[in-house]
Amino acid sequence: MSLWTRITEAITALTKGEGLSAVFDRLRAPPERSVAFTIAVIALGAKMAKADGRVTRDEVAAFREVFTIPPEDAAQAGRVFDLARQDVAGYDLYARRIAGMFGAGDPVLVDLMEGLFHIAMADGDYHPHEDAFLREVAAIFGLGDRCFRSLIGRFVPDADPDPHDVLGVAHDAPLAAVRAAWRQAVRDSHPDRMIARGVPAEAVRMAEQRLIAINRAWEEIRGKRAA
């Protein structure tokens, strides 16, 4: 059974007039977590896509880049998008229910934020309303300023990423501690670990760009310390 078929079944069985946000209260354990993760990215993405006052083809197409959506499953993905767009619930309610499902600060919420940043930047413009949206969602998710700055540095082209933010270490951290953080970040970005914490296999490609940033940050810090 495909991920998108499971999503359709979940929505059909769970919403029943309660609104799409009710889904997040009931999908808490594997393999349902991967269903909830996918719904969360699409649902919050649908809310965010209107944050800058317009929904562009690029933003809609970005869903297909975050997830591999076979042509035969496009209708199911579109249904989730439409349900979220039509739901009277605000994005903050979505975010709170998602945070409650995974737990504030859970690494899977960082994975989810990556998907949202990818969608926000699909049209090449980081709109102030998108920034406000993402900052509020990150706060609800219990993610700190350093984590958010790391995401800004990786996804917004004109941002200047701080390698210490990328690795989550203080500027005066010993090199051994930086190395340990780098190794842990690499392990956490492994596809098997991502799938284990609820990221569907269809979305683990998000780790590719993260690994590039993680390795670049380590090399930059190590190079400066050696100079």
N, C-alpha and C positions, 0 to 999 in steps of 0.2 A: 504494500500500500504506500503510495507516494505521500510526501509531506503535505502536498497541497490537498490531497484527498482527505487526509486526517484533519487539516484545518477546516475544510468544508464541513466535515462531520461534527467537529467541535462547535463551530458557529451554529449549525442547525440544531444541535442538541442543547446548547447552553444559553443562547441569547433569549429566545422566546419572549420577546418584548422587553427584556431587561436592559437592552443596550449592549454594545460590543464590550464596554468596559467590564461587564460582569464576568466575562471569560477569564480574566486574570485572577479572579478570586478562587478559581476552581482547577486551574492547571498548574499544579505545584511540584509534581514528581516526574522523573524520567519515565517514558519518553515524551510525556506531555509538555515538559519544559521547553523542548525544541519547538513545539507547536506554538506555545505562548510567546517564545522569543520572536518567532517570525511574525506573529500577529502584532506584537509590540512594535517592531521596527516599522511595519507597514502602517499601523494605526497612528503612531506618533508622527511618522513621516507625512502622512496625509494631513494631519493637523498643522505640521510645520510648513508644509508646502504652500500653505495659504498665509503664512506669517508675514511674507513680504508683499502680500496683496495680490499675488498671482500664482497660478500653477502652470509651470512651463512643461513642454515636452521633455526637456532635459531632466527635470526633477522626477517626472513619471518614469522615464527610461532608467533613472538611477536605481530604481528598485530591481530592475533586471540585472544590474551590475553587482548589487549586493547579494542577490540570490540568483541561482540558476533556475529560471522558470521555463520549463518546456512549453512549447506552443499549446499543447493540449491542456495545460494547467493555467494558462493566462487568465481565463475567466474567473477561476477561484481567487487568484491574487487580486484581480480587479474588484471582486465582490468585497473583500476585506477593506480595500481602499475606500470604496463607496460607502460602506457601513460606517467607517470611522469619520468620513467627511460629513455624513448626514446625522451622526449621533449628536444629540444636544449636549452631552457631557463635555466639559472642557478638558484640555490636554493635561492640566494639573491633576485631575482625577485619574486619568489614565496612568500618569507617571506614578502617583501614589500607590495605586493598586499593583503596578508592576514592581515597584520597590518592595511592597509588602510580600509579594510572591517570592522574590529572590532573596530579599534581605538587604537593607541599606549597606552600600559599600561592596556588595558582592562583585567579584571580577566580571561576571557575565554582564553586569550593567555597564561596564566600560566597553565591552564588546558591542553592546547595543548602542552606546553613544557614538562609536565609530561608524556604525551604519547610518545614524542620523547625520553626522558630519558629512559623510559621503554624499548623502542626498542634498544637504544644504549647499554643498559646493558644486553640484552637478551643472548649474548654469554659469559657473565661474565667478559668481558674485556672493560675497558674505554680507548679507543684508543686516543692518542693525536689529531689525525685528527678529531675524533668525538667531542672532547672537543672544538676544534677551531670552528667547524661547529655550535655547540650548543651555544657557546658564541656569535658568530656573529648573529645568529638568535635571541637570546635573546636581543641583542643590537638593532636590527631592530625593534623588538616588543616593545621597550621602557621599558624593565624590568631592574630594577637596579641590582647592584652588590649583594646586600643583598638577593634579591630574587633568584639570580643564585646560591649563596653560599648555600642557603637553599635547593635547588634542588640537588646540589652536595652532601650535607650532607645526604639527604634522600635516594639517589639512588646509590651512589658509595660506595661499602662495606668498603673500607679502609679509608673513609673520617670521620672526627670527627665533627658531626653537632653541630653548636652553637644554643642553644635553643632560643636565642634572634633573630637570623636570621630567624628561623622557624616561629616565631610570628611577625617578622617585627618590633621589638622595639629596642630602644637603651639600652645599658647595664646599664645605670643609670636611666632608666625609673621607676617611682614609681610602686609599686606592683599593685595599683589600675589600672594603665594604662596597665600593662601587662595582668591583668585579663580581662580588656575590649577587648584587642587585641585577646586574646585567645577565648573569647566568640564570637567575630565577625568572627574569622577564622572558628570556628565550624559552625556558621550559614551559612557562604559562602560555606562550604563543603557539605551542605545538598543537597541530590539528586534533590529536587524540584528547588532549586536555581540554581544548575548547568544546569539543563534542560532549565530553563527560560533564561539563558544567552547564550544558543546555544549548549551546550554539549548534544549529543544525548543520549537517555536513554540507548542505548547499551554500552555506555562508562563510565557511572557514577561509575562503580566499582573502577575507579581510585581514588575516594575519600576515599576509605577504608583505604589505606595505609597513605594517607595524614592525616586523622583523628588520626591515631595512633601516627604519628609524632607530631601533634599539641598538643595532650593530654600529651604526654611524655615531650614535651618542657615546658608546663605549670607546670607540677609536678616537673620537675627538678629546674626550677627557684623558685617556691614557696618553695621547700624543702631547697634550699640554703639560701633563705632570712630568713627562720624560724630558721635556725641553729645558 
